[in-house]
């Protein structure tokens, strides 16, 4: 029971993190291709959250593979 819950939560967080990183990439490409290119500015909090998302995805992939 607890193992199923942990598996479900880790999968949910992995999918959520993947969606957030894909959104960041789309926003980056959109800002890069705009005329003139827009500068992307992030607060320290947002950078920390994206860093946690990215590190979680990398860790998840390492343990799954």
Number of C-alpha atoms within 10 A of each C-alpha: 5 7 8 9 10 11 10 12 12 14 13 12 15 20 13 14 20 16 13 16 17 12 12 13 12 12 13 15 12 13 15 14 11 9 8 8 12 12 9 9 8 9 7 8 9 11 12 12 13 15 13 13 20 17 13 17 18 13 12 15 11 9 7 7 5
